[in-house]
């Protein structure tokens, strides 16, 4: 079933998914996010554990570009709907990043979207905040996609595997077939997602 332009706009402007999902072994539904547990113990090797909201500048509100747009008055055939979709893609692709995170050693949980695969090994991937992003739904804003290059290829990694990624976060926009990323990370450690 094809998603209508209006359904797509509404979903993107309201947000995707629930706030958390069960740990490893659970079946994830489209839009599910991993819970980011807070623990008293610091993450290993000096990594700061962050959630996806930390990647969004506090003053960025993508809905501003759509103020006054009443989706209820539009149809898919309306040129205003097509223009709004084009504006949404442009807003998402050019989403600002949180520059204070440049060079930070972080640990973040997300879902893996393979980019570079050799046989059973994945050496490059996108890390996204919710299940199905870039594969079953349009990509999230660039400030919610991290282009990861792994120090060691991941064996047996599959699309949408939930993982913890630890490494140094850099700012750098990159285009891929699955979306535009606003961040880049050289992953020093990639581990299956588990709640602590």
C-alpha positions in Angstrom: 0.0 0.0 0.0 1.4 3.4 -1.0 1.6 6.0 1.7 -0.2 9.2 0.6 1.8 12.5 0.5 -0.4 13.9 3.3 0.1 10.8 5.5 3.9 11.1 4.9 3.9 14.8 5.8 1.8 14.3 8.9 4.0 11.4 10.1 7.2 13.4 9.6 6.0 16.6 11.2 4.5 14.9 14.3 7.4 12.5 14.8 8.0 8.8 14.5 7.5 6.0 16.9 7.1 5.3 20.5 9.5 6.3 23.2 11.0 2.9 23.9 11.0 -0.7 23.0 11.9 -3.9 24.8 15.5 -5.1 24.9 17.3 -7.7 22.8 15.3 -10.5 21.5 12.1 -8.5 21.2 10.2 -8.1 18.0 10.4 -4.4 17.0 7.5 -2.6 15.3 7.9 0.2 12.8 8.8 3.4 14.7 10.0 1.7 17.9 12.9 3.4 19.7 15.3 1.8 22.1 15.2 2.9 25.7 18.3 4.8 26.8 18.8 3.6 30.3 20.5 5.9 32.7 22.9 4.2 35.0 25.0 5.3 38.0 28.1 3.7 36.5 29.9 5.6 33.7 30.1 4.0 30.3 33.4 2.1 29.7 36.6 3.8 28.4 35.4 7.3 29.0 32.4 7.3 26.6 29.5 9.6 27.4 26.2 7.8 27.0 23.8 10.1 25.1 20.3 9.8 23.7 19.1 10.9 20.2 17.6 14.2 21.5 21.1 15.4 22.4 21.9 15.5 18.6 19.2 18.1 18.0 20.1 21.7 18.7 17.6 23.0 21.3 16.5 26.0 19.1 15.7 23.9 16.0 12.0 23.5 15.3 11.3 22.0 11.9 7.6 22.7 12.2 8.4 26.4 11.8 8.7 25.9 8.0 5.2 24.6 7.9 3.4 27.1 10.1 0.0 28.0 8.6 -0.1 24.7 6.5 -3.4 23.0 7.2 -3.0 19.4 5.9 -6.8 18.9 6.3 -7.3 21.3 3.4 -5.0 19.5 1.0 -5.2 16.5 -1.3 -2.4 14.4 -2.7 -3.0 16.0 -6.1 -2.7 19.5 -4.7 0.5 21.3 -5.9 0.8 22.7 -2.3 1.1 19.2 -1.0 3.9 18.4 -3.4 5.6 21.7 -2.5 5.3 20.9 1.2 6.8 17.4 0.7 9.7 19.0 -1.2 10.2 21.6 1.6 10.1 18.8 4.2 12.8 16.8 2.4 14.9 20.0 2.2 14.4 20.8 5.8 15.3 17.2 6.9 18.4 17.0 4.7 19.7 20.3 6.0 18.8 19.8 9.6 21.3 21.6 11.8 23.6 19.5 14.1 24.7 20.1 17.7 28.2 21.5 17.1 29.1 21.2 20.8 29.3 17.4 20.3 32.1 17.6 17.8 35.0 15.4 18.9 33.1 13.9 21.8 33.5 10.3 22.8 30.0 8.9 23.0 28.0 5.8 23.3 24.5 5.6 21.7 22.0 2.9 21.0 20.2 2.7 17.6 19.3 0.6 14.7 21.8 -0.4 12.0 21.3 0.2 8.2 24.2 -1.4 6.3 26.0 0.7 3.7 29.2 -1.3 2.9 29.0 -5.1 3.0 31.5 -7.7 2.0 30.1 -11.1 2.3 28.8 -11.5 5.9 30.8 -8.4 7.1 29.5 -4.8 7.4 32.2 -2.1 7.7 30.0 1.0 7.2 26.5 1.7 8.2 24.0 4.3 9.2 22.8 4.4 12.8 19.2 5.6 13.2 17.0 6.2 16.2 13.9 4.1 15.3 13.1 0.8 13.8 12.4 0.9 10.0 14.0 4.4 9.5 15.5 4.7 6.0 14.2 1.2 5.0 10.4 1.1 5.6 9.8 4.8 6.2 11.4 8.0 4.9 14.7 8.9 6.6 14.7 11.0 9.7 16.3 14.5 9.7 20.1 14.6 9.1 20.7 15.4 12.8 19.2 12.0 13.6 21.4 9.9 11.3 25.0 8.9 12.1 27.2 7.6 9.3 29.4 5.0 11.1 32.7 3.5 9.9 33.6 0.6 12.1 37.2 0.0 13.2 36.5 -3.8 12.8 34.0 -5.2 10.3 30.8 -6.5 12.0 30.2 -10.2 11.3 26.6 -11.3 10.6 25.1 -7.8 11.1 21.7 -7.4 9.6 19.6 -4.5 8.6 17.8 -3.0 11.6 19.9 -4.9 14.2 19.7 -3.0 17.5 23.3 -2.0 18.6 25.3 0.1 21.0 27.9 2.1 19.2 30.9 3.8 21.0 33.3 6.1 19.3 34.3 9.7 18.5 31.4 11.8 17.0 32.3 14.2 14.2 30.2 16.6 12.2 30.0 15.9 8.5 27.1 15.7 6.1 27.0 12.7 3.8 24.5 11.5 1.2 23.6 7.9 0.8 20.8 5.9 -0.9 19.1 5.7 2.5 19.2 9.4 3.6 21.5 12.3 4.5 23.5 12.0 7.7 24.6 15.0 9.7 27.1 13.2 11.8 30.0 10.8 11.3 31.6 8.4 13.7 34.6 6.1 13.7 33.2 3.3 15.8 35.7 1.8 18.2 33.2 -0.6 19.7 29.9 -2.0 18.3 27.9 -4.4 20.5 24.4 -5.9 20.5 21.9 -3.7 22.3 21.0 -4.8 25.7 19.5 -3.0 28.6 21.9 -2.6 31.5 
